[in-house]
Amino acid sequence: MRTSRKLIQILVPLLTVALLSGAAFAMMASNTVPGSDAGSGSGAISGYR
């Protein structure tokens, strides 16, 4: 009984961290920005010397 309690004390935090890490990765992977033409081309910038 003592070893199973120790095992639970180790596994629960590890599984919690794994679950939260997976959820954070999934959220970041789904957070996308549409493409744009920013930075392409050339032109004068007013007020810049």
Backbone bond lengths (Angstrom), bond angles and torsions (degrees), N, CA, C in turn:
res aa  C-N    CA-C-N  psi(-1)  N-CA   C-N-CA  omega(-1)  CA-C   N-CA-C  phi
1 M - - - 1.451 - - 1.533 110.48 -
2 R 1.286 117.41 -34.53 1.450 120.90 -178.28 1.530 111.69 -67.37
3 T 1.320 117.36 -38.14 1.470 119.43 179.85 1.517 111.69 -70.64
4 S 1.323 117.71 -34.98 1.466 118.99 179.27 1.529 110.53 -69.27
5 R 1.301 118.26 -34.17 1.465 121.14 177.70 1.533 109.94 -67.55
6 K 1.314 116.66 -41.56 1.462 121.53 178.37 1.533 110.26 -64.54
7 L 1.325 115.63 -40.04 1.460 120.59 178.72 1.523 110.71 -63.35
8 I 1.311 117.28 -41.34 1.467 121.22 178.40 1.521 110.42 -65.32
9 Q 1.330 117.63 -39.27 1.465 121.18 179.50 1.526 111.65 -65.13
10 I 1.307 117.11 -24.56 1.469 120.90 178.04 1.523 111.24 -89.40
11 L 1.326 117.04 -42.49 1.465 120.70 -174.38 1.521 113.88 -72.59
12 V 1.315 118.44 -38.11 1.469 120.18 -176.62 1.532 111.57 -60.88
13 P 1.338 119.92 -49.44 1.480 117.99 177.24 1.525 113.28 -63.74
14 L 1.333 117.36 -37.21 1.464 119.71 179.19 1.526 111.44 -65.15
15 L 1.304 116.77 -42.99 1.469 120.26 178.23 1.523 111.44 -66.75
16 T 1.325 116.91 -35.60 1.461 120.64 177.82 1.532 110.53 -64.50
17 V 1.315 116.76 -45.10 1.461 120.91 178.48 1.528 110.50 -63.42
18 A 1.321 117.34 -42.31 1.459 121.00 179.11 1.532 111.14 -62.83
19 L 1.309 117.09 -41.72 1.463 121.43 179.90 1.527 110.75 -65.73
20 L 1.325 117.03 -45.79 1.466 120.24 179.55 1.525 112.01 -66.33
21 S 1.323 116.75 -37.31 1.463 120.09 177.56 1.526 111.05 -64.84
22 G 1.311 116.39 -43.35 1.461 120.42 177.90 1.513 112.39 -63.14
23 A 1.324 116.72 -40.52 1.466 120.68 179.08 1.528 110.62 -66.30
24 A 1.325 117.44 -41.30 1.467 120.75 179.06 1.523 110.98 -65.28
25 F 1.330 116.86 -41.19 1.464 120.42 178.86 1.530 110.56 -64.61
26 A 1.323 117.06 -42.04 1.466 120.48 179.75 1.531 110.75 -63.96
27 M 1.335 117.15 -38.75 1.458 120.24 179.39 1.526 110.53 -66.63
28 M 1.323 116.88 -42.87 1.465 119.72 179.58 1.524 111.57 -67.84
29 A 1.308 117.91 -35.90 1.455 121.08 -179.25 1.530 111.49 -68.63
30 S 1.329 116.71 -29.73 1.461 119.58 -178.63 1.525 112.46 -87.71
31 N 1.317 117.74 -8.48 1.460 122.16 -178.68 1.524 108.70 -88.06
32 T 1.325 116.75 91.94 1.457 121.20 -177.25 1.523 110.84 -112.65
33 V 1.317 115.80 158.07 1.462 122.82 179.74 1.522 107.11 -119.75
34 P 1.328 117.96 133.95 1.462 119.21 179.11 1.530 111.64 -65.45
35 G 1.326 115.67 149.55 1.456 121.32 179.61 1.518 111.76 -68.26
36 S 1.321 116.32 153.78 1.463 121.14 177.95 1.529 109.05 -146.16
37 D 1.318 116.12 175.17 1.458 121.59 179.53 1.529 111.38 -99.59
38 A 1.281 118.31 20.95 1.462 121.92 -178.53 1.525 109.94 -62.21
39 G 1.311 115.86 132.34 1.459 121.28 177.27 1.513 114.51 88.80
40 S 1.305 118.52 -7.62 1.470 119.58 179.39 1.524 109.45 -91.50
41 G 1.305 116.24 144.30 1.462 120.66 179.83 1.517 111.46 91.80
42 S 1.328 115.17 -174.92 1.457 120.09 179.58 1.515 109.10 -143.87
43 G 1.298 116.51 158.56 1.443 120.98 179.50 1.527 110.04 -179.36
44 A 1.317 115.88 165.67 1.455 120.70 -179.72 1.538 109.82 -79.41
45 I 1.312 114.71 145.25 1.457 120.45 177.33 1.518 107.05 -108.73
46 S 1.311 117.50 119.38 1.457 119.83 -177.77 1.534 110.37 -70.02
47 G 1.349 115.13 138.78 1.454 120.35 178.89 1.515 113.75 83.24
48 Y 1.324 118.20 4.54 1.460 121.14 179.75 1.512 109.17 -116.00
49 R 1.330 117.24 129.15 1.455 120.18 -177.75 1.493 111.12 -105.76
